[in-house]
Amino acid sequence: SNAGVSGEMAPIVDYPSDVFSRTLAVHVLGAFHVLKHTIPHIPDGGSVIITSSVVGLIGPPAASGYVAAKHAQVGLMRTAAKELAPRRIRVNTIHPGPTSTPFQDDIEMRATHLPRDEAAKAFDAMIPLGRHTTTEEIAHGMLYLASDDSAMVTSHRLSIDGGMSG
């Protein structure tokens, strides 16, 4: 499951309720419906990966809709992991840190009020390993969770975030 909107950047008291609801609908209801309608077709021993975010493990300010949605995905994953364990279907979440994509660029520019390159540098400064995650690094994590190498990994939150959540 991999879909998303970033929502607004505003304190909770100023956060628009309709944007909060839409953000939860995309991330939480989206993941729920993917699970609901694909579980009957997943073979025993399969793997489900829900794409969350580093913010599904932390709670930065001014992003309550996105943060709440990504934390809710973790709860959904844990429930699904327990329900599907008798069929040996593993269910996990992956939590990428900031990644150089247009989606992330928009978040960073809105959060910092800086141009793209300066906003990216500001975010790099918040990452202990000092740089954005690459899409290839996320893909390697996904491949691991989907492979038999992770046969005993379920209900796990795999962070690929350069230490942001640590």
C-alpha positions in Angstrom: 0.0 0.0 0.0 1.5 3.3 -1.1 -0.5 6.5 -1.5 -0.4 9.8 0.1 -1.1 13.5 0.6 0.9 15.6 3.0 -1.9 17.7 4.4 -1.4 21.1 5.9 1.5 22.6 7.9 -0.3 24.3 10.8 -0.6 24.0 14.6 -3.5 21.8 15.8 -5.7 24.7 16.8 -5.4 26.2 13.2 -5.4 22.9 11.3 -8.4 22.7 9.0 -10.8 19.8 10.0 -11.6 19.0 6.4 -7.9 18.6 5.5 -7.3 16.5 8.6 -10.2 14.2 7.5 -9.0 14.0 3.9 -5.4 13.2 5.1 -6.7 10.3 7.3 -9.0 9.1 4.5 -6.2 8.8 2.0 -3.6 7.2 4.4 -5.7 5.2 6.8 -8.9 4.3 4.9 -6.7 3.7 1.8 -4.5 1.2 3.6 -7.6 -0.4 5.2 -9.3 -0.9 1.9 -6.2 -2.2 0.3 -6.0 -4.8 3.1 -9.7 -5.6 3.2 -9.9 -6.3 -0.5 -6.5 -8.0 -1.1 -6.2 -10.2 1.9 -8.5 -12.9 0.4 -6.2 -13.1 -2.6 -2.9 -13.1 -0.8 -1.4 -16.6 -0.8 -0.4 -18.2 2.6 3.2 -17.2 3.4 2.9 -13.9 1.6 3.9 -10.5 2.6 2.1 -7.1 3.0 4.0 -3.9 3.3 2.3 -0.6 4.2 4.4 2.5 3.4 4.3 4.8 6.4 6.8 7.5 7.1 9.4 8.5 9.7 6.6 10.7 11.1 4.7 7.4 11.9 7.4 6.9 14.6 7.9 10.5 15.8 5.6 13.6 16.3 6.9 16.7 14.7 4.9 19.9 15.2 2.5 21.5 12.6 1.7 18.2 10.8 -1.0 16.7 12.9 -3.0 15.2 10.0 -0.1 13.5 8.4 1.4 12.4 11.7 -1.9 11.0 13.0 -2.4 9.1 9.7 1.0 7.6 9.7 0.7 6.5 13.3 -2.7 5.0 12.5 -1.1 2.9 9.7 1.2 1.3 12.4 -1.9 0.3 14.4 -3.6 -1.1 11.4 -0.4 -3.1 10.5 -0.2 -4.6 13.9 -3.8 -5.7 13.9 -3.5 -7.2 10.4 -0.2 -8.9 11.4 -1.9 -10.7 14.3 -5.0 -11.6 12.2 -2.9 -13.0 9.3 -0.2 -14.8 11.3 -2.1 -18.1 11.2 -1.7 -18.0 7.4 2.0 -17.1 7.8 1.3 -13.8 6.0 3.7 -11.2 7.3 2.5 -7.6 7.6 5.0 -4.8 8.2 5.3 -1.0 7.8 8.3 0.7 6.2 9.2 4.2 7.4 11.3 6.2 5.0 12.9 9.4 6.2 13.0 12.5 3.9 13.6 11.4 0.4 14.4 13.6 -2.6 11.1 13.6 -4.4 8.7 16.4 -5.5 6.3 15.3 -2.7 9.1 15.8 -0.1 10.4 19.0 -1.7 6.9 20.5 -1.2 6.8 19.4 2.5 10.2 20.8 3.2 9.6 24.2 1.5 6.3 24.6 3.3 7.8 23.6 6.7 10.9 25.8 6.4 9.6 28.7 4.1 12.9 28.3 2.2 13.6 27.6 -1.5 14.0 23.9 -2.4 17.8 23.5 -2.1 18.0 25.5 1.2 15.0 23.6 2.6 16.7 20.2 1.7 19.8 21.3 3.5 17.8 22.3 6.6 16.2 18.8 6.6 19.6 17.2 6.1 20.7 18.9 9.2 18.0 17.1 11.2 19.1 13.7 9.9 21.8 12.1 12.1 23.5 10.6 9.0 23.3 14.0 7.3 21.5 13.3 4.1 18.2 12.3 2.5 17.2 8.7 2.0 17.4 7.5 -1.6 14.6 5.7 -3.4 17.0 2.8 -3.9 17.5 2.4 -0.2 13.8 2.3 0.4 13.5 -0.3 -2.4 16.1 -2.5 -0.8 14.1 -2.4 2.5 10.9 -3.2 0.6 12.6 -6.1 -1.2 13.9 -7.4 2.2 10.4 -7.3 3.7 8.9 -9.0 0.7 11.5 -11.7 0.5 11.9 -15.0 2.3 14.9 -13.5 4.1 12.4 -11.8 6.4 10.3 -15.0 6.9 10.2 -14.4 10.7 9.6 -10.6 10.5 6.0 -9.5 11.1 4.4 -6.6 12.9 7.7 -4.7 12.4 8.4 -1.1 11.7 11.4 -0.8 9.4 12.9 2.7 9.5 15.1 3.8 6.7 15.5 7.3 7.9 19.2 8.0 8.6 18.6 7.9 12.4 15.8 10.5 12.5 13.5 8.2 14.5 16.2 7.0 16.9 
